[in-house]
């Protein structure tokens, strides 16, 4: 796997807790830093602040399903949908192409360092 998964920076999977206001109540949501980064991109794509996006998403799920179970998991899955369907619809390299580029780049750096 060319260390594509194991070699990621620990900062990307460190958990971060952020306070948000949903339905007039302050609450905390704990997600990995990588998900917060994607959520900020999603919010910007929607023309909203992160807080507004999270609140709007919560309210829409509440209207559709009557309850919001495991909101942190919903946010993570929303990130995956965004990456696959929105960002993925732009001409992006496939995961295999991206991994190959990363491996090739690392091999060049390793060879040059040796």
Residue pairs with C-beta under 8 A, 6 or more apart in sequence:
1 99
2 99
2 102
2 103
2 106
3 106
4 99
4 102
4 103
7 106
11 33
12 32
12 33
12 34
13 32
13 33
13 34
14 32
14 33
15 30
15 31
15 32
15 33
16 30
16 31
16 32
16 33
16 36
17 28
17 29
17 30
18 28
18 29
18 31
18 36
19 26
19 27
19 28
20 26
20 27
20 28
20 29
20 51
20 54
20 55
21 27
21 51
21 55
22 54
22 55
22 58
23 55
23 58
23 59
29 54
29 71
29 72
29 75
30 72
31 39
31 72
31 75
31 76
35 75
35 76
35 79
38 79
38 82
38 83
39 50
39 53
39 54
39 75
39 78
39 79
40 50
41 82
41 87
42 53
42 78
42 79
42 82
42 86
43 49
43 50
43 52
43 53
43 54
45 82
45 86
46 53
48 56
54 75
57 74
57 75
57 78
58 68
58 71
61 68
61 74
62 68
68 74
92 98
93 101
